[in-house]
Amino acid sequence: MVEKQYDWAAGATLEEHTKRKHSILREYFARYLAVRCQIPHQQRFRVAIVEGFAGAGRYRCGTAGSPIIFLEELQAALDVFNIRRANDRFAPLEIECLLILNDATPGVIQLLKNNIEPILAASKQASPKLHVQTQYLDKLFEDAYPEIKELLTRGRYRSVLFNLDQCGHSHVERKTLVDIMRTFTSAEVFYTFAIEALLAFLRQREPRLVASQLDYLGLGAAGLSSLEGLLNKESWLGSAERLVFTTFQDCAPYVSPFSINNPNGWRYWLIHFANSYRARQEYNNVLHRNSTAQAHFGRSGLNMLSYDPAHDSGNLYLFDMSGRESARVQLADDIPKLVSEFGDVIGVENFYENIYNMTPAHMDDIHTAMIDNPDLEIITDAGGERRKATAIGPSDIIRLKRQRSFFPMFFSGGLPTWKK
């Protein structure tokens, strides 16, 4: 596959899949800041943002690219935070941001400077509590990464967000993703690629993996000639999603393997890597607020990839109301079964840590399924019982009721002899 490069000098066209990705990125970053800056007595927040493939900052139509989106959301969030703080008589918050902007395409960094410097100058006047330091690089990302890592390490940045919006697939190595997530404990990565490029790469490097996942579609190691006719089929989406997750699941504790939704052909993948369940929880919630922007095919409760796409039926999950209804039905069965695998109780935080890498569900649907389930009760620190889904917190405990309507799978063949 020939990679499609943006012609920034002539004015790059904003394509639909990029527009959907930017919608998710913008809203997630707003939530990211709201969560990280919610402590009233906090007076300073430090964050580093790395644009590995920054582009020129604006498209031909005038729409902002991701570097400008980050700046706009930083200023908008800080203004809201400090208005609220002033009303509540708290000291104002200051945000320090290191913005690293890299692009190897000749001439693009100068175009980016032309677009972004006036915004930075205006921001200094409008939001004096926002301090942005920019670092421009014009290297291939893999060549730039050692310098980027050194800048982040020297600056002692804990909160680090990478946006790796590459053409094709081969410009970011898997070992680099692993290094990012292991080096910076609060790192998160948005990673974009074209699925055809990933398949071509895997066919050369890991042909057995491609064959085991895609042989039944006729897309094994032998060739990808029939791919074009399959790109808009739900069976293809489910198989590709499993392949993507298998390829990247060891890069971070939480990996969202969802494609950018395009019923005319699921070609582009936007993966979110995170080290904490809280980040994945917020990411799932943002996807539901941007329904139809990304797509999942499989189960909608827990164990979203546990079905066999060659034999089992799955459902297209677009993070919309129809998908949420399906999720609630499956969660009603899945949650008590998972609790039973631990015995009869599990802490809510431990429960989150176990489920969020394998569910597309919204937090509210998970909480509602817990409260409404006749087999479960949610117990507070003080020993009381939760009555409202919105009150559930990480320190609570999920407990199986003594009288329940199901038996764990271990007992599916009848009670063991020592119980008779």
Secondary structure, DSSP 8 states (H G I E B T S, - for coil): -------TTT-----HHHHHHHHHHHHHHHHHHHHHT--TT--EEEEEEEETT---SB-TTS-B-HHHHHHHHHHHHHHHHHHHHHHTT----EEEEEEEEE--STTHHHHHHHHHHHHHHHHHHH-TTEEEEEEEE-S-HHHHHHHHHHHHHHTT--EEEEEEE-SSSTTS-HHHHHHHHHH-TEEEEEEEEEHHHHHHHHHHH-HHHHHHHHGGGT-STT--TTGGGTTT-HHHHHHHHHHHHHHHTTSSSEEE--EE--TT---EEEEEEESSHHHHHHHHHHHHHTTTSEEEEE-SSSSTT-S-TTTS--EEE-SSHHHHHHHHHHHHHHHHHHHHHHSSEEEHHHHHHHHTTS----HHHHHHHHHH-TTEEEE-TTS-B---GGG--TT-EEEE-SS-S---GGGTT---GGG-
